[in-house]
Amino acid sequence: MTDLINLQGKLDFENLTKNIVKRLEWLGSFAKDPEGGITRLLYSQQWTDTQQALKCWMETEGLDVKFDEVGNLSGILKGVNQTETVLTGSHIDTVKNGGLYDGQYGIVAGILALIYLKEHYGTPKCNLEVVSLAEEEGSRFPYCFWGSKNIAGSAYKKDVENLADSNGVIFSEAMSEAGFNFRNETKSPRKDLKVFVEVHVEQGNVLETEKKSVGIVKGIVGQRRFTIEVNGEANHAGTTPMGYRKDAVYAASHMIYETLNMAKQYGDPLVATAGRIDISPNIANVVPGKAAFTLDLRHNDKNTISHFTERFTEKIKDISREHGVETTIEKWLDTDPVPMDPQVTGLIEKKCKEKKVSYKVMHSGAGHDAQIFAPFIPTAMLFVPSEKGISHSPAEYTAPEDLAEGVKALIGTLYELAYK
């Protein structure tokens, strides 16, 4: 492991590509899944092994390293003024059978950026900190952004302590087994943080399609998620004429078609997805009596999401009456769009222009830790391309030269924020 921890000589842009790929493969080795890809769930052994390996690497590079109460891992390059901190990093957890880049790329990029800045410019004016956030995905327990929400002071013990994973393991027990505990909620959030910059793979195909090296995120979309349950009448598939049926699947499919068609008429950047469908009794020779489907809505404008919600709700009610079924609509997620800080994003755009980096100002269609920090401190986000837009998959891939461009952009941004 020593060879993988020690970078030989000064980190320069010529060997940056080689080092970042090596580091990502090294980190991935602690959580390889026999079924493919990487599975690193919150407080699992794979999670613990990876965080400890990162801790060792950070210490070897001369950073001050510490865990907070819940397991967020920080490496700090101390500055002249230690009352202010520029923060970077991303999440270390993955989805099941995830890829090599989602989350952990932002951590590796942050560490490499701090190493470069330390070796070339010495002590910054304020602290530079890279954080390996404990959790973002919600893949083990039904709760997202546990890491960043604890730093921002918006996560609470009462919301998670009795949650269970798919094996029945309770959240508080898993946390204790990993050696961590809940934060002291009587303490206010950190006062030293002055800005957060996250680097992440795009998880879409916009940058690749437009042949841009870097995406400068101006905002993260708002999301609404619904479960629509349709109750009709189960009946014999052979003896029930079509005109006499209350077919829940027929009604649900009609609702899905009309809703998604309406979304296409609204146009980009609105997206609507019916990602899950459950049918009962789900038997070949029975007219389905029940059907339930999910609907995921995303847009970067809150008013547009609200308007679309009103329209699709009325459409579903009309279709329900037409088919003679009863329908309920449950909204179980509602997050507003989150803008990034215009001053910090403007700084990033300036650096990209100066360094002649090909970039695109864009919004993020996926949720990220940056949206948790943004209401708390000035926040910005950088994307690098994802091949074919594939993510949350072992097939996830970003070209080494694109990974390097993201680190270069991060180095330039952190230099402006912490040295000038």
Contacts in CASP RR format, 6 or more apart in sequence:
PFRMAT RR
TARGET T0000
AUTHOR 0000-0000-0000
METHOD contacts of the structure
MODEL  1
MTDLINLQGKLDFENLTKNIVKRLEWLGSFAKDPEGGITRLLYSQQWTDT
QQALKCWMETEGLDVKFDEVGNLSGILKGVNQTETVLTGSHIDTVKNGGL
YDGQYGIVAGILALIYLKEHYGTPKCNLEVVSLAEEEGSRFPYCFWGSKN
IAGSAYKKDVENLADSNGVIFSEAMSEAGFNFRNETKSPRKDLKVFVEVH
VEQGNVLETEKKSVGIVKGIVGQRRFTIEVNGEANHAGTTPMGYRKDAVY
AASHMIYETLNMAKQYGDPLVATAGRIDISPNIANVVPGKAAFTLDLRHN
DKNTISHFTERFTEKIKDISREHGVETTIEKWLDTDPVPMDPQVTGLIEK
KCKEKKVSYKVMHSGAGHDAQIFAPFIPTAMLFVPSEKGISHSPAEYTAP
EDLAEGVKALIGTLYELAYK
1 53 0 8 1.000
1 56 0 8 1.000
4 22 0 8 1.000
4 23 0 8 1.000
4 26 0 8 1.000
5 56 0 8 1.000
5 57 0 8 1.000
5 60 0 8 1.000
6 60 0 8 1.000
7 19 0 8 1.000
7 61 0 8 1.000
7 115 0 8 1.000
10 119 0 8 1.000
10 120 0 8 1.000
11 19 0 8 1.000
11 112 0 8 1.000
11 115 0 8 1.000
11 116 0 8 1.000
11 119 0 8 1.000
12 116 0 8 1.000
13 404 0 8 1.000
13 408 0 8 1.000
16 112 0 8 1.000
16 404 0 8 1.000
16 407 0 8 1.000
16 408 0 8 1.000
17 400 0 8 1.000
17 401 0 8 1.000
17 403 0 8 1.000
17 404 0 8 1.000
18 400 0 8 1.000
19 112 0 8 1.000
20 108 0 8 1.000
20 109 0 8 1.000
20 112 0 8 1.000
20 400 0 8 1.000
20 403 0 8 1.000
20 404 0 8 1.000
20 407 0 8 1.000
21 400 0 8 1.000
21 403 0 8 1.000
23 108 0 8 1.000
23 111 0 8 1.000
23 112 0 8 1.000
24 100 0 8 1.000
24 101 0 8 1.000
24 104 0 8 1.000
24 105 0 8 1.000
24 108 0 8 1.000
24 403 0 8 1.000
25 100 0 8 1.000
26 53 0 8 1.000
27 50 0 8 1.000
27 53 0 8 1.000
27 54 0 8 1.000
27 104 0 8 1.000
27 107 0 8 1.000
27 108 0 8 1.000
28 38 0 8 1.000
28 40 0 8 1.000
28 50 0 8 1.000
28 100 0 8 1.000
28 104 0 8 1.000
30 40 0 8 1.000
30 46 0 8 1.000
30 49 0 8 1.000
30 50 0 8 1.000
30 53 0 8 1.000
31 38 0 8 1.000
31 39 0 8 1.000
31 40 0 8 1.000
31 46 0 8 1.000
31 47 0 8 1.000
31 49 0 8 1.000
31 50 0 8 1.000
31 94 0 8 1.000
32 38 0 8 1.000
33 39 0 8 1.000
33 96 0 8 1.000
33 97 0 8 1.000
33 98 0 8 1.000
35 97 0 8 1.000
36 97 0 8 1.000
36 394 0 8 1.000
37 97 0 8 1.000
37 98 0 8 1.000
37 99 0 8 1.000
37 100 0 8 1.000
37 394 0 8 1.000
38 94 0 8 1.000
38 97 0 8 1.000
38 98 0 8 1.000
38 99 0 8 1.000
38 100 0 8 1.000
38 394 0 8 1.000
39 46 0 8 1.000
39 94 0 8 1.000
39 95 0 8 1.000
39 96 0 8 1.000
39 97 0 8 1.000
39 98 0 8 1.000
40 46 0 8 1.000
40 47 0 8 1.000
40 50 0 8 1.000
40 92 0 8 1.000
40 93 0 8 1.000
40 94 0 8 1.000
41 47 0 8 1.000
41 93 0 8 1.000
41 94 0 8 1.000
41 96 0 8 1.000
41 139 0 8 1.000
41 140 0 8 1.000
41 165 0 8 1.000
42 93 0 8 1.000
42 134 0 8 1.000
42 135 0 8 1.000
42 138 0 8 1.000
42 139 0 8 1.000
42 140 0 8 1.000
42 141 0 8 1.000
42 146 0 8 1.000
42 174 0 8 1.000
43 140 0 8 1.000
43 174 0 8 1.000
43 175 0 8 1.000
43 177 0 8 1.000
43 178 0 8 1.000
43 180 0 8 1.000
44 140 0 8 1.000
44 174 0 8 1.000
47 92 0 8 1.000
47 93 0 8 1.000
47 178 0 8 1.000
48 178 0 8 1.000
50 92 0 8 1.000
51 67 0 8 1.000
51 71 0 8 1.000
51 73 0 8 1.000
51 92 0 8 1.000
51 132 0 8 1.000
54 73 0 8 1.000
54 92 0 8 1.000
54 107 0 8 1.000
54 111 0 8 1.000
54 132 0 8 1.000
55 65 0 8 1.000
55 67 0 8 1.000
55 73 0 8 1.000
57 111 0 8 1.000
58 65 0 8 1.000
58 73 0 8 1.000
58 75 0 8 1.000
58 111 0 8 1.000
58 130 0 8 1.000
59 65 0 8 1.000
61 111 0 8 1.000
61 114 0 8 1.000
61 115 0 8 1.000
61 118 0 8 1.000
63 75 0 8 1.000
63 76 0 8 1.000
63 77 0 8 1.000
63 111 0 8 1.000
63 114 0 8 1.000
63 130 0 8 1.000
64 75 0 8 1.000
64 76 0 8 1.000
64 77 0 8 1.000
64 78 0 8 1.000
65 73 0 8 1.000
65 74 0 8 1.000
65 75 0 8 1.000
65 76 0 8 1.000
66 73 0 8 1.000
66 74 0 8 1.000
66 75 0 8 1.000
66 76 0 8 1.000
67 73 0 8 1.000
67 74 0 8 1.000
67 180 0 8 1.000
68 74 0 8 1.000
68 150 0 8 1.000
68 151 0 8 1.000
68 183 0 8 1.000
69 150 0 8 1.000
69 180 0 8 1.000
69 181 0 8 1.000
69 182 0 8 1.000
69 183 0 8 1.000
69 184 0 8 1.000
70 134 0 8 1.000
70 146 0 8 1.000
70 147 0 8 1.000
70 150 0 8 1.000
70 155 0 8 1.000
70 175 0 8 1.000
70 180 0 8 1.000
70 181 0 8 1.000
70 182 0 8 1.000
70 183 0 8 1.000
71 134 0 8 1.000
71 147 0 8 1.000
71 178 0 8 1.000
71 180 0 8 1.000
72 131 0 8 1.000
72 132 0 8 1.000
72 133 0 8 1.000
72 134 0 8 1.000
72 147 0 8 1.000
72 150 0 8 1.000
72 151 0 8 1.000
73 92 0 8 1.000
73 131 0 8 1.000
73 132 0 8 1.000
73 134 0 8 1.000
74 129 0 8 1.000
74 130 0 8 1.000
74 131 0 8 1.000
74 132 0 8 1.000
75 111 0 8 1.000
75 114 0 8 1.000
75 129 0 8 1.000
75 130 0 8 1.000
75 131 0 8 1.000
76 85 0 8 1.000
76 127 0 8 1.000
76 128 0 8 1.000
76 129 0 8 1.000
77 114 0 8 1.000
77 117 0 8 1.000
77 118 0 8 1.000
77 123 0 8 1.000
77 124 0 8 1.000
77 127 0 8 1.000
77 128 0 8 1.000
77 129 0 8 1.000
78 123 0 8 1.000
78 127 0 8 1.000
79 123 0 8 1.000
79 124 0 8 1.000
79 125 0 8 1.000
79 126 0 8 1.000
79 127 0 8 1.000
79 128 0 8 1.000
79 418 0 8 1.000
80 123 0 8 1.000
80 124 0 8 1.000
80 125 0 8 1.000
80 126 0 8 1.000
81 125 0 8 1.000
81 126 0 8 1.000
81 127 0 8 1.000
82 126 0 8 1.000
82 127 0 8 1.000
82 192 0 8 1.000
83 126 0 8 1.000
83 192 0 8 1.000
84 126 0 8 1.000
84 127 0 8 1.000
84 192 0 8 1.000
84 194 0 8 1.000
85 126 0 8 1.000
85 127 0 8 1.000
85 128 0 8 1.000
85 129 0 8 1.000
85 190 0 8 1.000
85 192 0 8 1.000
85 193 0 8 1.000
85 194 0 8 1.000
86 124 0 8 1.000
86 126 0 8 1.000
86 127 0 8 1.000
86 128 0 8 1.000
86 129 0 8 1.000
86 194 0 8 1.000
86 195 0 8 1.000
86 197 0 8 1.000
86 414 0 8 1.000
86 417 0 8 1.000
86 418 0 8 1.000
87 129 0 8 1.000
87 130 0 8 1.000
87 131 0 8 1.000
87 193 0 8 1.000
87 195 0 8 1.000
87 196 0 8 1.000
87 197 0 8 1.000
87 373 0 8 1.000
87 377 0 8 1.000
88 106 0 8 1.000
88 109 0 8 1.000
88 110 0 8 1.000
88 113 0 8 1.000
88 128 0 8 1.000
88 129 0 8 1.000
88 130 0 8 1.000
88 131 0 8 1.000
88 196 0 8 1.000
88 197 0 8 1.000
88 198 0 8 1.000
88 199 0 8 1.000
88 410 0 8 1.000
88 414 0 8 1.000
89 106 0 8 1.000
89 107 0 8 1.000
89 109 0 8 1.000
89 110 0 8 1.000
89 130 0 8 1.000
89 131 0 8 1.000
89 132 0 8 1.000
89 133 0 8 1.000
89 197 0 8 1.000
89 198 0 8 1.000
89 199 0 8 1.000
90 103 0 8 1.000
90 104 0 8 1.000
90 105 0 8 1.000
90 106 0 8 1.000
90 107 0 8 1.000
90 132 0 8 1.000
90 133 0 8 1.000
90 136 0 8 1.000
90 198 0 8 1.000
90 199 0 8 1.000
90 200 0 8 1.000
90 368 0 8 1.000
90 369 0 8 1.000
91 103 0 8 1.000
91 132 0 8 1.000
91 133 0 8 1.000
91 134 0 8 1.000
91 135 0 8 1.000
91 136 0 8 1.000
91 137 0 8 1.000
91 147 0 8 1.000
91 148 0 8 1.000
91 369 0 8 1.000
92 103 0 8 1.000
92 104 0 8 1.000
92 107 0 8 1.000
92 132 0 8 1.000
92 133 0 8 1.000
92 134 0 8 1.000
93 134 0 8 1.000
93 135 0 8 1.000
93 136 0 8 1.000
93 137 0 8 1.000
93 138 0 8 1.000
93 139 0 8 1.000
93 140 0 8 1.000
94 102 0 8 1.000
94 103 0 8 1.000
94 104 0 8 1.000
94 137 0 8 1.000
94 139 0 8 1.000
95 102 0 8 1.000
95 137 0 8 1.000
95 139 0 8 1.000
95 392 0 8 1.000
96 139 0 8 1.000
97 393 0 8 1.000
97 394 0 8 1.000
98 392 0 8 1.000
98 393 0 8 1.000
98 394 0 8 1.000
98 396 0 8 1.000
99 391 0 8 1.000
99 392 0 8 1.000
99 393 0 8 1.000
99 394 0 8 1.000
99 395 0 8 1.000
99 396 0 8 1.000
100 396 0 8 1.000
100 397 0 8 1.000
101 201 0 8 1.000
101 386 0 8 1.000
101 391 0 8 1.000
101 396 0 8 1.000
101 397 0 8 1.000
101 398 0 8 1.000
101 403 0 8 1.000
102 200 0 8 1.000
102 201 0 8 1.000
102 203 0 8 1.000
102 391 0 8 1.000
102 392 0 8 1.000
102 396 0 8 1.000
103 136 0 8 1.000
103 200 0 8 1.000
103 201 0 8 1.000
105 199 0 8 1.000
105 200 0 8 1.000
105 201 0 8 1.000
105 384 0 8 1.000
105 398 0 8 1.000
105 403 0 8 1.000
106 198 0 8 1.000
106 199 0 8 1.000
106 200 0 8 1.000
107 130 0 8 1.000
107 131 0 8 1.000
107 132 0 8 1.000
109 199 0 8 1.000
109 403 0 8 1.000
109 406 0 8 1.000
109 407 0 8 1.000
109 410 0 8 1.000
110 130 0 8 1.000
110 199 0 8 1.000
110 407 0 8 1.000
110 410 0 8 1.000
111 130 0 8 1.000
112 407 0 8 1.000
113 130 0 8 1.000
113 407 0 8 1.000
113 410 0 8 1.000
113 411 0 8 1.000
113 414 0 8 1.000
114 128 0 8 1.000
114 130 0 8 1.000
114 414 0 8 1.000
116 411 0 8 1.000
117 124 0 8 1.000
117 128 0 8 1.000
117 411 0 8 1.000
117 414 0 8 1.000
117 415 0 8 1.000
117 418 0 8 1.000
117 419 0 8 1.000
121 415 0 8 1.000
121 419 0 8 1.000
124 418 0 8 1.000
124 419 0 8 1.000
125 418 0 8 1.000
125 419 0 8 1.000
125 420 0 8 1.000
126 194 0 8 1.000
126 418 0 8 1.000
127 192 0 8 1.000
127 418 0 8 1.000
128 414 0 8 1.000
128 418 0 8 1.000
131 151 0 8 1.000
133 147 0 8 1.000
133 148 0 8 1.000
133 151 0 8 1.000
133 369 0 8 1.000
134 146 0 8 1.000
134 147 0 8 1.000
134 150 0 8 1.000
135 144 0 8 1.000
135 145 0 8 1.000
135 146 0 8 1.000
135 147 0 8 1.000
136 144 0 8 1.000
136 145 0 8 1.000
136 146 0 8 1.000
136 147 0 8 1.000
136 148 0 8 1.000
136 368 0 8 1.000
136 369 0 8 1.000
137 144 0 8 1.000
138 144 0 8 1.000
138 146 0 8 1.000
140 165 0 8 1.000
140 166 0 8 1.000
140 174 0 8 1.000
141 160 0 8 1.000
141 163 0 8 1.000
141 164 0 8 1.000
141 165 0 8 1.000
141 171 0 8 1.000
141 174 0 8 1.000
142 163 0 8 1.000
143 159 0 8 1.000
143 160 0 8 1.000
143 163 0 8 1.000
143 171 0 8 1.000
145 155 0 8 1.000
145 369 0 8 1.000
145 372 0 8 1.000
146 155 0 8 1.000
146 160 0 8 1.000
147 155 0 8 1.000
147 369 0 8 1.000
148 369 0 8 1.000
148 372 0 8 1.000
148 373 0 8 1.000
149 155 0 8 1.000
149 372 0 8 1.000
150 183 0 8 1.000
151 189 0 8 1.000
151 190 0 8 1.000
151 193 0 8 1.000
151 373 0 8 1.000
152 189 0 8 1.000
152 372 0 8 1.000
152 373 0 8 1.000
152 375 0 8 1.000
152 376 0 8 1.000
153 183 0 8 1.000
153 185 0 8 1.000
153 189 0 8 1.000
153 376 0 8 1.000
154 372 0 8 1.000
155 183 0 8 1.000
156 185 0 8 1.000
157 182 0 8 1.000
157 185 0 8 1.000
160 171 0 8 1.000
160 172 0 8 1.000
161 170 0 8 1.000
161 171 0 8 1.000
161 172 0 8 1.000
161 182 0 8 1.000
162 170 0 8 1.000
162 171 0 8 1.000
162 172 0 8 1.000
163 170 0 8 1.000
163 171 0 8 1.000
164 170 0 8 1.000
164 171 0 8 1.000
165 171 0 8 1.000
165 174 0 8 1.000
172 182 0 8 1.000
175 181 0 8 1.000
175 182 0 8 1.000
189 376 0 8 1.000
193 376 0 8 1.000
193 377 0 8 1.000
194 377 0 8 1.000
194 378 0 8 1.000
195 341 0 8 1.000
195 344 0 8 1.000
195 377 0 8 1.000
195 378 0 8 1.000
195 379 0 8 1.000
195 380 0 8 1.000
195 417 0 8 1.000
196 370 0 8 1.000
196 373 0 8 1.000
196 377 0 8 1.000
196 378 0 8 1.000
196 379 0 8 1.000
196 380 0 8 1.000
197 344 0 8 1.000
197 348 0 8 1.000
197 379 0 8 1.000
197 380 0 8 1.000
197 381 0 8 1.000
197 382 0 8 1.000
197 410 0 8 1.000
197 413 0 8 1.000
197 414 0 8 1.000
197 417 0 8 1.000
198 368 0 8 1.000
198 369 0 8 1.000
198 370 0 8 1.000
198 373 0 8 1.000
198 379 0 8 1.000
198 380 0 8 1.000
198 381 0 8 1.000
198 382 0 8 1.000
199 381 0 8 1.000
199 382 0 8 1.000
199 383 0 8 1.000
199 384 0 8 1.000
199 406 0 8 1.000
199 407 0 8 1.000
199 409 0 8 1.000
199 410 0 8 1.000
200 368 0 8 1.000
200 381 0 8 1.000
200 382 0 8 1.000
200 383 0 8 1.000
200 384 0 8 1.000
201 383 0 8 1.000
201 384 0 8 1.000
201 385 0 8 1.000
201 386 0 8 1.000
201 391 0 8 1.000
201 396 0 8 1.000
201 398 0 8 1.000
202 208 0 8 1.000
202 215 0 8 1.000
202 383 0 8 1.000
202 384 0 8 1.000
202 385 0 8 1.000
202 386 0 8 1.000
202 389 0 8 1.000
203 366 0 8 1.000
203 386 0 8 1.000
203 389 0 8 1.000
203 391 0 8 1.000
203 392 0 8 1.000
204 386 0 8 1.000
204 389 0 8 1.000
204 391 0 8 1.000
205 385 0 8 1.000
205 386 0 8 1.000
205 388 0 8 1.000
205 389 0 8 1.000
206 212 0 8 1.000
206 360 0 8 1.000
206 362 0 8 1.000
207 213 0 8 1.000
207 214 0 8 1.000
207 215 0 8 1.000
207 360 0 8 1.000
207 362 0 8 1.000
207 383 0 8 1.000
207 384 0 8 1.000
207 385 0 8 1.000
207 386 0 8 1.000
208 385 0 8 1.000
208 386 0 8 1.000
208 387 0 8 1.000
208 388 0 8 1.000
208 389 0 8 1.000
210 360 0 8 1.000
211 358 0 8 1.000
212 358 0 8 1.000
212 359 0 8 1.000
212 360 0 8 1.000
212 385 0 8 1.000
213 357 0 8 1.000
213 358 0 8 1.000
213 359 0 8 1.000
213 384 0 8 1.000
213 385 0 8 1.000
213 402 0 8 1.000
213 405 0 8 1.000
213 406 0 8 1.000
214 352 0 8 1.000
214 357 0 8 1.000
214 358 0 8 1.000
214 359 0 8 1.000
214 360 0 8 1.000
214 382 0 8 1.000
214 383 0 8 1.000
214 384 0 8 1.000
214 405 0 8 1.000
214 406 0 8 1.000
214 409 0 8 1.000
215 359 0 8 1.000
215 360 0 8 1.000
215 361 0 8 1.000
215 362 0 8 1.000
215 382 0 8 1.000
215 383 0 8 1.000
215 384 0 8 1.000
216 345 0 8 1.000
216 346 0 8 1.000
216 348 0 8 1.000
216 349 0 8 1.000
216 352 0 8 1.000
216 359 0 8 1.000
216 360 0 8 1.000
216 361 0 8 1.000
216 362 0 8 1.000
216 380 0 8 1.000
216 381 0 8 1.000
216 382 0 8 1.000
216 383 0 8 1.000
217 340 0 8 1.000
217 345 0 8 1.000
217 362 0 8 1.000
217 363 0 8 1.000
217 364 0 8 1.000
217 370 0 8 1.000
217 380 0 8 1.000
217 381 0 8 1.000
217 382 0 8 1.000
217 383 0 8 1.000
218 339 0 8 1.000
218 340 0 8 1.000
218 345 0 8 1.000
218 361 0 8 1.000
218 362 0 8 1.000
218 363 0 8 1.000
219 300 0 8 1.000
219 337 0 8 1.000
219 338 0 8 1.000
219 339 0 8 1.000
219 340 0 8 1.000
219 363 0 8 1.000
219 364 0 8 1.000
219 381 0 8 1.000
220 300 0 8 1.000
220 337 0 8 1.000
220 338 0 8 1.000
220 340 0 8 1.000
220 363 0 8 1.000
220 364 0 8 1.000
220 365 0 8 1.000
220 366 0 8 1.000
220 367 0 8 1.000
220 368 0 8 1.000
220 370 0 8 1.000
220 371 0 8 1.000
220 374 0 8 1.000
220 381 0 8 1.000
221 269 0 8 1.000
221 298 0 8 1.000
221 299 0 8 1.000
221 300 0 8 1.000
221 337 0 8 1.000
221 363 0 8 1.000
221 364 0 8 1.000
221 365 0 8 1.000
221 366 0 8 1.000
221 367 0 8 1.000
222 298 0 8 1.000
222 299 0 8 1.000
222 300 0 8 1.000
222 302 0 8 1.000
222 305 0 8 1.000
222 335 0 8 1.000
222 336 0 8 1.000
222 337 0 8 1.000
222 338 0 8 1.000
223 296 0 8 1.000
223 297 0 8 1.000
223 298 0 8 1.000
223 333 0 8 1.000
223 334 0 8 1.000
223 335 0 8 1.000
223 367 0 8 1.000
224 296 0 8 1.000
224 297 0 8 1.000
224 305 0 8 1.000
224 309 0 8 1.000
224 331 0 8 1.000
224 333 0 8 1.000
224 334 0 8 1.000
224 335 0 8 1.000
225 294 0 8 1.000
225 295 0 8 1.000
225 296 0 8 1.000
225 297 0 8 1.000
225 331 0 8 1.000
225 332 0 8 1.000
225 333 0 8 1.000
226 294 0 8 1.000
226 295 0 8 1.000
226 297 0 8 1.000
226 329 0 8 1.000
226 330 0 8 1.000
226 331 0 8 1.000
226 332 0 8 1.000
227 292 0 8 1.000
227 293 0 8 1.000
227 294 0 8 1.000
227 295 0 8 1.000
227 329 0 8 1.000
227 330 0 8 1.000
227 332 0 8 1.000
228 252 0 8 1.000
228 255 0 8 1.000
228 292 0 8 1.000
228 293 0 8 1.000
228 294 0 8 1.000
228 295 0 8 1.000
228 316 0 8 1.000
228 327 0 8 1.000
228 328 0 8 1.000
228 329 0 8 1.000
228 330 0 8 1.000
229 290 0 8 1.000
229 291 0 8 1.000
229 292 0 8 1.000
229 327 0 8 1.000
229 328 0 8 1.000
229 330 0 8 1.000
230 248 0 8 1.000
230 251 0 8 1.000
230 252 0 8 1.000
230 255 0 8 1.000
230 290 0 8 1.000
230 291 0 8 1.000
230 292 0 8 1.000
230 320 0 8 1.000
230 325 0 8 1.000
230 326 0 8 1.000
230 327 0 8 1.000
231 248 0 8 1.000
231 289 0 8 1.000
231 290 0 8 1.000
231 325 0 8 1.000
231 326 0 8 1.000
231 327 0 8 1.000
231 328 0 8 1.000
232 246 0 8 1.000
232 247 0 8 1.000
232 248 0 8 1.000
232 251 0 8 1.000
232 288 0 8 1.000
232 289 0 8 1.000
232 290 0 8 1.000
232 324 0 8 1.000
232 325 0 8 1.000
232 326 0 8 1.000
233 245 0 8 1.000
233 246 0 8 1.000
233 287 0 8 1.000
233 289 0 8 1.000
234 280 0 8 1.000
234 281 0 8 1.000
234 286 0 8 1.000
234 287 0 8 1.000
234 288 0 8 1.000
234 289 0 8 1.000
234 290 0 8 1.000
235 245 0 8 1.000
235 246 0 8 1.000
235 286 0 8 1.000
235 287 0 8 1.000
235 289 0 8 1.000
236 285 0 8 1.000
236 286 0 8 1.000
236 287 0 8 1.000
237 284 0 8 1.000
237 285 0 8 1.000
237 286 0 8 1.000
237 287 0 8 1.000
238 285 0 8 1.000
240 287 0 8 1.000
245 287 0 8 1.000
246 287 0 8 1.000
246 289 0 8 1.000
246 323 0 8 1.000
246 324 0 8 1.000
246 325 0 8 1.000
247 287 0 8 1.000
247 288 0 8 1.000
247 289 0 8 1.000
247 323 0 8 1.000
248 279 0 8 1.000
248 280 0 8 1.000
248 288 0 8 1.000
248 289 0 8 1.000
248 290 0 8 1.000
248 291 0 8 1.000
248 325 0 8 1.000
249 279 0 8 1.000
249 288 0 8 1.000
249 291 0 8 1.000
250 323 0 8 1.000
251 291 0 8 1.000
251 319 0 8 1.000
251 320 0 8 1.000
251 322 0 8 1.000
251 323 0 8 1.000
251 324 0 8 1.000
251 325 0 8 1.000
251 327 0 8 1.000
252 277 0 8 1.000
252 291 0 8 1.000
252 292 0 8 1.000
252 293 0 8 1.000
254 319 0 8 1.000
254 322 0 8 1.000
254 323 0 8 1.000
255 293 0 8 1.000
255 315 0 8 1.000
255 316 0 8 1.000
255 319 0 8 1.000
255 320 0 8 1.000
255 327 0 8 1.000
256 274 0 8 1.000
256 277 0 8 1.000
256 293 0 8 1.000
258 312 0 8 1.000
258 315 0 8 1.000
258 316 0 8 1.000
258 319 0 8 1.000
259 272 0 8 1.000
259 274 0 8 1.000
259 295 0 8 1.000
259 312 0 8 1.000
259 315 0 8 1.000
259 316 0 8 1.000
260 272 0 8 1.000
260 274 0 8 1.000
262 272 0 8 1.000
262 308 0 8 1.000
262 311 0 8 1.000
262 312 0 8 1.000
262 315 0 8 1.000
263 270 0 8 1.000
263 271 0 8 1.000
263 272 0 8 1.000
263 297 0 8 1.000
263 308 0 8 1.000
266 304 0 8 1.000
266 308 0 8 1.000
269 298 0 8 1.000
269 299 0 8 1.000
269 300 0 8 1.000
269 363 0 8 1.000
269 365 0 8 1.000
270 297 0 8 1.000
270 298 0 8 1.000
270 299 0 8 1.000
270 304 0 8 1.000
270 305 0 8 1.000
270 308 0 8 1.000
271 296 0 8 1.000
271 297 0 8 1.000
271 298 0 8 1.000
271 299 0 8 1.000
271 365 0 8 1.000
272 295 0 8 1.000
272 296 0 8 1.000
272 297 0 8 1.000
272 298 0 8 1.000
272 308 0 8 1.000
272 312 0 8 1.000
273 295 0 8 1.000
273 296 0 8 1.000
274 293 0 8 1.000
274 294 0 8 1.000
274 295 0 8 1.000
274 296 0 8 1.000
275 293 0 8 1.000
275 294 0 8 1.000
275 296 0 8 1.000
276 293 0 8 1.000
276 294 0 8 1.000
277 291 0 8 1.000
277 292 0 8 1.000
277 293 0 8 1.000
278 290 0 8 1.000
278 291 0 8 1.000
278 292 0 8 1.000
278 293 0 8 1.000
279 288 0 8 1.000
279 290 0 8 1.000
279 291 0 8 1.000
280 288 0 8 1.000
280 289 0 8 1.000
280 290 0 8 1.000
280 291 0 8 1.000
281 288 0 8 1.000
281 289 0 8 1.000
282 288 0 8 1.000
295 312 0 8 1.000
297 305 0 8 1.000
297 308 0 8 1.000
297 309 0 8 1.000
298 305 0 8 1.000
298 365 0 8 1.000
299 305 0 8 1.000
299 308 0 8 1.000
299 337 0 8 1.000
300 337 0 8 1.000
300 363 0 8 1.000
300 365 0 8 1.000
301 337 0 8 1.000
302 336 0 8 1.000
302 337 0 8 1.000
305 337 0 8 1.000
313 329 0 8 1.000
316 327 0 8 1.000
316 329 0 8 1.000
317 327 0 8 1.000
320 326 0 8 1.000
320 327 0 8 1.000
335 371 0 8 1.000
338 370 0 8 1.000
338 371 0 8 1.000
338 374 0 8 1.000
338 375 0 8 1.000
339 374 0 8 1.000
340 370 0 8 1.000
340 374 0 8 1.000
340 379 0 8 1.000
340 380 0 8 1.000
340 381 0 8 1.000
341 374 0 8 1.000
341 378 0 8 1.000
341 379 0 8 1.000
341 380 0 8 1.000
343 378 0 8 1.000
344 378 0 8 1.000
344 379 0 8 1.000
344 380 0 8 1.000
344 413 0 8 1.000
344 417 0 8 1.000
345 361 0 8 1.000
345 380 0 8 1.000
347 380 0 8 1.000
347 413 0 8 1.000
347 416 0 8 1.000
347 417 0 8 1.000
348 380 0 8 1.000
348 382 0 8 1.000
348 409 0 8 1.000
348 413 0 8 1.000
349 359 0 8 1.000
349 361 0 8 1.000
351 357 0 8 1.000
351 409 0 8 1.000
351 412 0 8 1.000
351 413 0 8 1.000
351 416 0 8 1.000
352 359 0 8 1.000
352 409 0 8 1.000
355 408 0 8 1.000
355 409 0 8 1.000
355 412 0 8 1.000
357 405 0 8 1.000
357 408 0 8 1.000
357 409 0 8 1.000
359 409 0 8 1.000
362 383 0 8 1.000
364 370 0 8 1.000
364 381 0 8 1.000
364 383 0 8 1.000
368 381 0 8 1.000
370 379 0 8 1.000
370 380 0 8 1.000
370 381 0 8 1.000
373 379 0 8 1.000
380 413 0 8 1.000
382 406 0 8 1.000
382 409 0 8 1.000
382 410 0 8 1.000
382 413 0 8 1.000
384 398 0 8 1.000
384 402 0 8 1.000
384 403 0 8 1.000
384 405 0 8 1.000
384 406 0 8 1.000
385 398 0 8 1.000
385 399 0 8 1.000
385 402 0 8 1.000
386 396 0 8 1.000
386 397 0 8 1.000
386 398 0 8 1.000
387 397 0 8 1.000
387 398 0 8 1.000
387 399 0 8 1.000
390 396 0 8 1.000
390 397 0 8 1.000
END
